[in-house]
Amino acid sequence: MASQITTPAPRRKFLFVSYDGLIGAVVWKVQQEGNEVKYSIKNPKDKEVGAGFVPMVDDWRAEVDWADVVVFDDVLGMGAEAEKLRAQGKLVVGGTAYTDLLEDDRTFGQEELKKHGIPIVPYRHFDAFEDAIAFVKANPSRYVIKPSGEAQNTKGLLFVGEEEDGSDVIQVLEDYHQAWRDKIPQFQLQKRVVGVEVAVGAFFNGKRFCHPINVNFEHKKLFPGNLGPSTGEMGTSMFWSGPNRLFNQTLKKLEPKLAEEGYVGYIDLNCIVSGSAIHPLEFTSRFGYPTIFIQQEGITTPMGELFHGLAAGTRDTFKTRSGFQVGVRIVMPPFPYNDPETFNVKSKDTVIHFRKGKDGVHFEDVKLVNDEWVITGASGVILVVVGTGPTMKQAQKQAYQRISNLIIPHMYYRVDIGDRWAEDSDKLHNWGYLREQ
């Protein structure tokens, strides 16, 4: 019998472009797969993030001709840059000016959902806090305050009202008027709805959605039990699925428009669902963080092959693990607040010690110095630790076992990532949203 010969994957050149050093662990993974990589970070505070793990460059534009594939990791204007390169014939993973707006401009995103036949939660757009305060007084109810534009990256500014008369929302609006009116020029008040919070996302190859899709559950509050201030994200549980009712009634309806735009990358829609309705809340038209690191543990197709196939429009499926993934974000002072003095005293240049292996550990604001993982950047967001397993409980157990291997003074993290699944899964299955169609 003739022996089978396995052809190795082609060695390619990938240029990753970031504002804040978000995608470093994925860059490192693509390098470990045998590809050449270069990584450019714009924010001066984050220039060291990923240093030592991968080659860093200052001027990404000077490296475009070198690269086979260019990967952008954010919105905020990166979509327009991706469009320009794509028009020049470059293979690009990234958005467009339109898809940037889906995330950056909450009102635009909601109106696009409505235009494509997806029912939305009632909301009002405001340019002045005084007008919003007057509106809540005239229409007392529970609302969510959602900054638009760049201010939405400061996650602690999002506020979820609890009081039926809107008094807590009025108090926060008055506080924001005093302290934040110059930094939050536009925002939404969205009617608060009750149900299961769940997100559905998928990779898009410029022409169509790629399968499988991703169903995930974010944990945005700082403390266990969903208490404390809102953060970017403290952890996420997820699984891969064939197209289901949740996907088909939301993102799938945008497929023709995304194809018209030539969008390439990952796009996610966070929703609140009940037995009677899906309420889409907001887009993430880029890789999610820490979502992409957790997804990476569930994707068995090499990441470089996935990115190249998406950019070239030649891949519409990829291989994933069955079961579940649970990712827990490890943070340090002053997270989720901005306090350079506290960061410098408590966190900066701290060495991360591992009792044993580094399986499932993905770095964020970390650099590599003499083979040691050292905390850098300015935010105190340092690691994502991921567990996988055939059940959510087993994935959760592995994630926290891996965290127990870490020795980091002053670290903190949530201990309940994945707990919601027991109750949420029953509801989602009973309501039929997870049924593959």
MARMINU-260127 format. One record per residue (C-alpha): y, x, z. Coordinates in Angstrom, 1 decimal, padded with zeros to 4 digits. Layout:
// MARMINU-260127
+--------+--------+--------+
|      Y |      X |      Z |
+--------+--------+--------+
|      Y |      X |      Z |
...
+--------+--------+--------+
// end
This chain:
// MARMINU-260127
+--------+--------+--------+
|      Y |      X |      Z |
+--------+--------+--------+
|  000.0 |  000.0 |  000.0 |
|  003.4 |  001.4 | -000.9 |
|  005.7 |  002.1 |  002.0 |
|  008.8 |  000.0 |  002.3 |
|  012.1 |  001.9 |  002.1 |
|  015.0 |  000.5 |  004.1 |
|  018.4 |  001.2 |  002.4 |
|  021.0 |  002.2 |  005.0 |
|  024.2 |  000.3 |  005.1 |
|  027.0 |  001.9 |  003.1 |
|  029.5 |  004.0 |  005.1 |
|  032.9 |  002.4 |  004.7 |
|  036.4 |  003.1 |  005.9 |
|  038.1 |  000.5 |  008.2 |
|  041.8 |  000.5 |  009.2 |
|  042.5 | -001.7 |  012.2 |
|  046.1 | -002.8 |  012.9 |
|  047.2 | -004.2 |  016.3 |
|  050.4 | -005.1 |  018.1 |
|  049.0 | -004.7 |  021.7 |
|  045.8 | -002.8 |  021.4 |
|  043.5 | -005.8 |  021.6 |
|  040.6 | -005.0 |  019.3 |
|  039.7 | -001.5 |  020.4 |
|  036.2 | -002.2 |  021.6 |
|  035.3 | -003.7 |  018.2 |
|  036.8 | -000.7 |  016.4 |
|  034.5 |  001.5 |  018.5 |
|  031.5 | -000.6 |  017.6 |
|  032.3 | -000.4 |  013.9 |
|  032.5 |  003.4 |  014.3 |
|  029.2 |  003.5 |  016.2 |
|  027.6 |  001.7 |  013.2 |
|  028.3 |  004.8 |  011.1 |
|  031.6 |  003.8 |  009.5 |
|  034.9 |  005.7 |  009.5 |
|  037.7 |  004.0 |  011.4 |
|  041.4 |  004.4 |  012.1 |
|  043.3 |  002.4 |  014.7 |
|  047.0 |  001.7 |  014.8 |
|  048.9 |  000.1 |  017.8 |
|  052.5 | -000.9 |  017.6 |
|  053.4 | -001.6 |  021.2 |
|  054.6 |  001.7 |  022.8 |
|  053.1 |  000.7 |  026.2 |
|  049.7 |  000.4 |  024.6 |
|  049.6 |  003.5 |  022.4 |
|  046.9 |  005.1 |  024.5 |
|  044.5 |  002.0 |  024.5 |
|  041.3 |  003.1 |  022.8 |
|  042.4 |  006.8 |  022.6 |
|  039.4 |  009.1 |  022.8 |
|  037.1 |  006.4 |  021.7 |
|  038.4 |  006.2 |  018.1 |
|  040.9 |  008.0 |  015.9 |
|  044.5 |  006.7 |  016.4 |
|  047.3 |  006.7 |  013.8 |
|  051.0 |  005.8 |  014.2 |
|  051.9 |  004.6 |  010.7 |
|  049.2 |  002.2 |  009.5 |
|  050.9 |  001.7 |  006.2 |
|  050.4 |  005.3 |  005.3 |
|  046.6 |  004.8 |  005.7 |
|  046.2 |  001.7 |  003.5 |
|  045.1 |  003.7 |  000.5 |
|  042.5 |  005.5 |  002.6 |
|  040.9 |  002.3 |  003.8 |
|  038.2 |  000.2 |  002.1 |
|  039.0 | -002.7 |  004.5 |
|  042.1 | -003.4 |  006.5 |
|  041.7 | -005.6 |  009.7 |
|  044.6 | -007.3 |  011.4 |
|  044.0 | -008.5 |  015.0 |
|  046.9 | -010.9 |  015.6 |
|  049.4 | -013.5 |  014.3 |
|  053.2 | -013.1 |  014.8 |
|  053.8 | -011.9 |  011.3 |
|  050.6 | -010.1 |  010.6 |
|  049.5 | -012.9 |  008.3 |
|  052.3 | -012.1 |  005.9 |
|  051.3 | -008.4 |  005.9 |
|  047.7 | -009.4 |  005.2 |
|  048.8 | -011.6 |  002.3 |
|  050.8 | -008.8 |  000.7 |
|  047.8 | -006.4 |  000.8 |
|  045.4 | -009.0 | -000.5 |
|  047.8 | -009.7 | -003.4 |
|  047.5 | -006.0 | -004.3 |
|  043.7 | -006.2 | -004.5 |
|  043.0 | -004.8 | -001.0 |
|  040.1 | -006.1 |  001.0 |
|  041.7 | -007.6 |  004.1 |
|  040.5 | -009.4 |  007.2 |
|  043.6 | -011.3 |  008.3 |
|  045.6 | -014.5 |  007.9 |
|  048.5 | -015.7 |  005.9 |
|  052.0 | -016.8 |  006.8 |
|  050.7 | -020.4 |  006.9 |
|  047.8 | -019.6 |  009.3 |
|  050.1 | -017.6 |  011.6 |
|  052.3 | -020.8 |  011.9 |
|  049.2 | -022.8 |  012.9 |
|  049.1 | -020.8 |  016.1 |
|  052.7 | -019.6 |  016.6 |
|  054.4 | -022.9 |  016.0 |
|  052.6 | -025.6 |  018.1 |
|  054.5 | -028.4 |  016.4 |
|  053.5 | -027.2 |  013.0 |
|  049.9 | -026.9 |  014.1 |
|  049.8 | -030.4 |  015.4 |
|  051.4 | -031.8 |  012.3 |
|  048.9 | -030.0 |  010.1 |
|  046.0 | -031.5 |  012.1 |
|  047.5 | -035.0 |  011.6 |
|  048.0 | -034.3 |  007.9 |
|  044.3 | -033.5 |  007.5 |
|  043.2 | -036.7 |  009.2 |
|  042.5 | -035.3 |  012.6 |
|  043.9 | -037.5 |  015.5 |
|  046.2 | -035.5 |  017.8 |
|  047.4 | -035.9 |  021.4 |
|  050.9 | -037.5 |  021.7 |
|  053.5 | -034.8 |  022.1 |
|  057.2 | -034.2 |  021.9 |
|  059.0 | -031.0 |  020.6 |
|  062.0 | -029.8 |  022.6 |
|  064.7 | -027.1 |  022.1 |
|  066.4 | -027.7 |  025.5 |
|  065.0 | -028.1 |  029.0 |
|  067.7 | -030.7 |  029.9 |
|  066.4 | -033.0 |  027.1 |
|  062.8 | -032.6 |  028.3 |
|  063.7 | -033.4 |  031.9 |
|  065.5 | -036.5 |  030.8 |
|  062.5 | -037.5 |  028.7 |
|  060.0 | -037.2 |  031.6 |
|  062.3 | -039.2 |  033.9 |
|  062.4 | -041.9 |  031.4 |
|  058.7 | -041.8 |  030.6 |
|  056.9 | -040.8 |  033.8 |
|  053.4 | -039.5 |  033.3 |
|  051.2 | -036.4 |  033.4 |
|  052.3 | -033.8 |  030.8 |
|  051.4 | -030.2 |  029.8 |
|  054.3 | -027.8 |  029.2 |
|  053.5 | -025.5 |  026.2 |
|  055.9 | -022.8 |  025.1 |
|  055.9 | -022.1 |  021.4 |
|  056.4 | -018.8 |  019.4 |
|  056.1 | -015.4 |  021.1 |
|  056.7 | -017.0 |  024.6 |
|  053.3 | -018.6 |  024.4 |
|  051.7 | -015.1 |  024.9 |
|  053.0 | -015.2 |  028.5 |
|  050.2 | -017.5 |  029.5 |
|  051.5 | -018.0 |  033.0 |
|  054.3 | -020.2 |  031.5 |
|  051.9 | -022.9 |  030.4 |
|  051.9 | -025.6 |  033.1 |
|  049.5 | -028.5 |  033.5 |
|  051.0 | -031.5 |  035.4 |
|  049.0 | -033.3 |  038.1 |
|  051.4 | -035.9 |  039.3 |
|  051.3 | -039.4 |  037.7 |
|  055.1 | -039.7 |  038.0 |
|  055.7 | -036.3 |  036.3 |
|  057.6 | -035.0 |  039.3 |
|  055.8 | -031.6 |  039.3 |
|  056.6 | -031.2 |  035.5 |
|  060.2 | -032.0 |  036.2 |
|  060.3 | -029.3 |  038.9 |
|  058.8 | -026.7 |  036.7 |
|  061.1 | -027.6 |  033.8 |
|  064.1 | -027.2 |  036.1 |
|  062.8 | -023.8 |  037.2 |
|  062.3 | -022.7 |  033.6 |
|  065.8 | -023.9 |  032.7 |
|  067.1 | -021.5 |  035.4 |
|  064.9 | -018.5 |  034.7 |
|  063.5 | -018.7 |  031.2 |
|  065.8 | -020.7 |  028.9 |
|  066.7 | -017.6 |  026.8 |
|  063.0 | -016.6 |  026.4 |
|  061.6 | -020.1 |  025.7 |
|  063.8 | -021.5 |  022.9 |
|  061.2 | -024.1 |  021.8 |
|  058.3 | -025.8 |  023.6 |
|  056.2 | -028.9 |  023.7 |
|  055.5 | -031.6 |  026.2 |
|  052.0 | -032.8 |  025.4 |
|  050.5 | -035.9 |  027.1 |
|  047.7 | -034.7 |  029.4 |
|  044.3 | -036.1 |  028.5 |
|  041.1 | -035.9 |  030.6 |
|  037.6 | -034.9 |  029.4 |
|  035.6 | -031.8 |  028.6 |
|  037.5 | -028.8 |  027.4 |
|  035.6 | -027.1 |  024.6 |
|  036.5 | -025.0 |  021.6 |
|  034.8 | -024.8 |  018.2 |
|  035.4 | -021.8 |  015.9 |
|  034.0 | -020.1 |  012.8 |
|  034.5 | -017.2 |  010.5 |
|  036.1 | -017.9 |  007.1 |
|  035.5 | -015.7 |  004.0 |
|  038.5 | -016.7 |  001.9 |
|  036.6 | -019.5 |  000.2 |
|  034.6 | -021.4 |  002.9 |
|  033.4 | -021.3 |  006.5 |
|  030.5 | -019.0 |  007.3 |
|  027.6 | -020.2 |  009.4 |
|  026.6 | -020.3 |  012.2 |
|  029.6 | -021.7 |  014.0 |
|  030.6 | -020.9 |  017.6 |
|  031.0 | -023.4 |  020.5 |
|  032.8 | -021.9 |  023.5 |
|  034.2 | -022.8 |  026.9 |
|  037.2 | -020.9 |  028.1 |
|  038.2 | -020.3 |  031.7 |
|  042.0 | -019.8 |  031.8 |
|  042.8 | -020.0 |  035.5 |
|  042.9 | -016.9 |  037.6 |
|  040.7 | -018.0 |  040.5 |
|  037.2 | -019.6 |  040.7 |
|  037.2 | -023.4 |  040.8 |
|  039.9 | -023.4 |  038.1 |
|  042.6 | -022.6 |  040.7 |
|  045.7 | -020.4 |  040.5 |
|  048.0 | -019.5 |  037.6 |
|  047.1 | -019.8 |  034.0 |
|  046.1 | -016.5 |  032.4 |
|  045.3 | -015.5 |  028.8 |
|  041.6 | -015.9 |  029.7 |
|  039.3 | -014.9 |  032.6 |
|  036.0 | -015.5 |  030.9 |
|  034.2 | -017.5 |  028.3 |
|  030.7 | -018.9 |  027.8 |
|  029.4 | -019.7 |  024.4 |
|  026.6 | -020.3 |  021.9 |
|  026.0 | -020.3 |  018.2 |
|  025.1 | -023.4 |  016.3 |
|  024.7 | -025.0 |  012.9 |
|  027.6 | -027.3 |  011.9 |
|  027.8 | -030.2 |  014.4 |
|  029.8 | -033.3 |  014.9 |
|  032.6 | -031.4 |  016.8 |
|  033.0 | -029.0 |  013.9 |
|  032.7 | -031.5 |  011.1 |
|  035.4 | -033.8 |  012.6 |
|  037.9 | -031.0 |  013.2 |
|  037.9 | -027.6 |  011.6 |
|  035.7 | -028.6 |  008.6 |
|  038.5 | -030.9 |  007.4 |
|  040.8 | -027.9 |  007.0 |
|  038.4 | -025.9 |  004.8 |
|  040.1 | -026.8 |  001.5 |
|  043.5 | -025.7 |  002.8 |
|  042.2 | -022.5 |  004.3 |
|  040.5 | -021.7 |  000.9 |
|  043.8 | -022.4 | -000.8 |
|  045.4 | -019.9 |  001.5 |
|  042.6 | -017.3 |  001.1 |
|  042.3 | -017.0 |  004.8 |
|  039.8 | -014.3 |  006.0 |
|  038.8 | -014.0 |  009.6 |
|  038.0 | -016.2 |  012.6 |
|  039.7 | -019.5 |  013.5 |
|  039.2 | -021.5 |  016.6 |
|  040.4 | -025.0 |  017.7 |
|  040.5 | -025.8 |  021.4 |
|  039.9 | -029.5 |  022.2 |
|  039.5 | -032.0 |  025.0 |
|  036.7 | -034.5 |  024.2 |
|  035.7 | -037.7 |  025.8 |
|  033.0 | -040.3 |  024.9 |
|  035.4 | -042.0 |  022.6 |
|  037.6 | -039.3 |  021.0 |
|  038.2 | -035.6 |  020.1 |
|  041.7 | -034.4 |  021.1 |
|  042.5 | -031.1 |  019.4 |
|  045.0 | -029.0 |  021.5 |
|  045.8 | -025.7 |  019.8 |
|  044.7 | -023.2 |  017.1 |
|  043.7 | -019.6 |  017.5 |
|  044.0 | -018.3 |  013.9 |
|  042.8 | -014.8 |  014.6 |
|  040.1 | -013.1 |  016.7 |
|  040.2 | -014.4 |  020.2 |
|  040.3 | -012.1 |  023.3 |
|  037.9 | -011.8 |  025.0 |
|  036.0 | -014.1 |  022.6 |
|  035.3 | -011.5 |  019.9 |
|  033.7 | -009.1 |  022.4 |
|  031.4 | -011.8 |  023.7 |
|  030.6 | -012.9 |  020.2 |
|  029.8 | -009.3 |  019.3 |
|  026.9 | -009.4 |  021.9 |
|  025.5 | -012.5 |  020.1 |
|  026.0 | -011.2 |  016.5 |
|  023.1 | -009.1 |  015.2 |
|  024.5 | -008.5 |  011.8 |
|  026.5 | -005.2 |  012.0 |
|  030.2 | -005.9 |  012.6 |
|  031.3 | -003.6 |  009.8 |
|  029.0 | -005.5 |  007.4 |
|  030.3 | -008.8 |  008.6 |
|  034.0 | -007.8 |  008.2 |
|  033.4 | -006.3 |  004.7 |
|  031.5 | -009.4 |  003.6 |
|  034.2 | -011.7 |  004.8 |
|  037.0 | -009.7 |  003.1 |
|  035.1 | -009.5 | -000.1 |
|  034.1 | -013.1 |  000.0 |
|  030.4 | -012.2 | -000.5 |
|  029.1 | -013.3 |  002.9 |
|  028.8 | -016.9 |  004.1 |
|  026.0 | -016.4 |  006.7 |
|  025.3 | -013.9 |  009.4 |
|  022.6 | -013.4 |  012.0 |
|  023.0 | -014.2 |  015.7 |
|  020.9 | -014.3 |  018.8 |
|  019.5 | -017.6 |  020.0 |
|  020.6 | -018.8 |  023.5 |
|  023.8 | -018.1 |  025.2 |
|  026.5 | -015.5 |  026.0 |
|  028.7 | -015.3 |  029.1 |
|  031.6 | -012.9 |  029.2 |
|  033.6 | -012.1 |  032.4 |
|  037.0 | -010.4 |  032.3 |
|  037.6 | -007.7 |  034.9 |
|  041.3 | -007.2 |  035.8 |
|  043.4 | -005.1 |  038.1 |
|  046.9 | -005.5 |  039.8 |
|  049.4 | -006.8 |  038.8 |
|  047.5 | -009.1 |  036.4 |
|  048.5 | -011.8 |  035.4 |
|  052.1 | -010.7 |  036.2 |
|  054.3 | -007.9 |  034.9 |
|  055.0 | -005.4 |  037.6 |
|  055.1 | -001.8 |  036.4 |
|  055.4 | -000.3 |  039.9 |
|  052.3 | -002.1 |  041.2 |
|  050.4 | -001.2 |  038.1 |
|  051.3 |  002.5 |  038.4 |
|  050.4 |  002.6 |  042.1 |
|  047.2 |  000.5 |  042.1 |
|  045.7 |  000.8 |  038.6 |
|  047.1 |  003.3 |  036.1 |
|  044.8 |  006.3 |  035.5 |
|  042.0 |  004.9 |  037.7 |
|  038.6 |  006.2 |  036.6 |
|  035.9 |  003.5 |  036.0 |
|  032.6 |  004.6 |  037.5 |
|  029.2 |  003.2 |  036.3 |
|  026.2 |  003.3 |  038.6 |
|  024.0 |  003.1 |  035.5 |
|  024.2 |  002.0 |  031.9 |
|  027.2 |  000.5 |  030.1 |
|  025.2 | -002.2 |  028.3 |
|  027.4 | -005.3 |  027.7 |
|  030.6 | -003.6 |  028.8 |
|  033.6 | -003.8 |  026.4 |
|  036.8 | -001.9 |  027.1 |
|  040.3 | -003.4 |  026.8 |
|  043.2 | -001.3 |  028.3 |
|  041.1 |  001.8 |  028.7 |
|  041.1 |  005.3 |  027.2 |
|  038.4 |  008.0 |  027.1 |
|  039.2 |  011.3 |  028.8 |
|  036.6 |  014.0 |  029.1 |
|  033.9 |  011.3 |  028.7 |
|  035.4 |  009.2 |  031.6 |
|  036.7 |  005.7 |  031.1 |
|  040.3 |  005.7 |  032.4 |
|  042.6 |  002.7 |  032.8 |
|  045.8 |  002.8 |  030.7 |
|  048.2 |  000.4 |  029.1 |
|  050.4 | -001.8 |  031.3 |
|  048.7 | -005.2 |  031.8 |
|  045.8 | -004.6 |  034.2 |
|  043.3 | -006.2 |  031.7 |
|  040.6 | -003.6 |  031.6 |
|  037.0 | -004.8 |  030.7 |
|  034.9 | -007.6 |  029.5 |
|  031.3 | -007.7 |  030.8 |
|  028.9 | -009.8 |  028.8 |
|  025.4 | -011.1 |  029.5 |
|  023.0 | -012.8 |  027.1 |
|  020.0 | -015.0 |  027.7 |
|  017.9 | -017.9 |  026.5 |
|  019.6 | -020.2 |  029.0 |
|  023.2 | -020.2 |  030.3 |
|  022.0 | -019.4 |  033.8 |
|  020.1 | -016.3 |  032.6 |
|  023.1 | -015.1 |  030.5 |
|  025.4 | -015.6 |  033.6 |
|  023.0 | -013.7 |  035.8 |
|  022.8 | -010.7 |  033.5 |
|  026.6 | -010.6 |  033.2 |
|  027.1 | -010.5 |  037.0 |
|  024.3 | -008.0 |  037.4 |
|  026.1 | -005.7 |  035.0 |
|  029.4 | -006.1 |  036.9 |
|  027.6 | -005.0 |  040.0 |
|  027.1 | -001.6 |  038.3 |
|  030.8 | -001.0 |  038.2 |
|  032.8 |  000.9 |  040.8 |
|  036.5 |  000.2 |  040.3 |
|  038.9 |  000.0 |  043.3 |
|  041.1 | -003.1 |  043.4 |
|  039.2 | -004.9 |  040.5 |
|  038.9 | -008.7 |  040.6 |
|  037.2 | -011.3 |  038.5 |
|  036.0 | -014.9 |  038.5 |
|  032.5 | -015.5 |  039.9 |
|  031.9 | -018.9 |  038.2 |
|  032.0 | -018.2 |  034.5 |
|  029.3 | -020.4 |  033.0 |
|  029.0 | -022.8 |  035.9 |
|  030.7 | -025.6 |  033.9 |
|  027.9 | -025.8 |  031.5 |
|  025.5 | -027.8 |  033.7 |
|  027.9 | -030.8 |  033.7 |
|  029.7 | -030.3 |  030.5 |
|  026.5 | -029.9 |  028.4 |
|  025.1 | -033.3 |  029.6 |
|  028.3 | -035.0 |  028.6 |
|  028.6 | -033.3 |  025.2 |
|  025.0 | -034.0 |  024.3 |
|  025.2 | -037.6 |  025.5 |
|  028.3 | -038.1 |  023.4 |
|  026.7 | -036.6 |  020.4 |
|  029.2 | -033.8 |  019.7 |
|  026.6 | -030.9 |  019.7 |
|  024.2 | -032.6 |  017.3 |
|  023.8 | -030.6 |  014.2 |
|  024.7 | -032.6 |  011.0 |
+--------+--------+--------+
// end
